[in-house]
Amino acid sequence: ATEMIHPQTTSFLNEMLSAPSATPTRVEAVQVEGETAGRTLGEVDPFGRTGLTVFALCRAGSGEFLCNPPDDARLAAGDRLLVVGDRAAVDRLAALVGRRE
């Protein structure tokens, strides 16, 4: 159904995720743990520190999704950051905030 409504978006994602490249782009979830809990997304600065784009924040417990979360979104333990980038950048973010899912 989504492809019928947004065919360009679906086509783009299929192309992006399957295109051969030296550093393949991935969509991954990284769980917030430890000292990162209680900080804001802006304080963590995933893009500045890893080059990753956080396109959604999934709240622990409720499962609520915040699309394009603002810098002042406060992170809680168990929240998941949904990101787009290469594997090395995802590994760096996981080391900063918690763990890869």
Summary of the structure (lengths in Angstrom):
residues: 101
radius of gyration: 14.2
end to end distance: 27.0
largest distance: 42.6
contacts: 279
relative contact order: 0.26
helix: 39%
strand: 27%
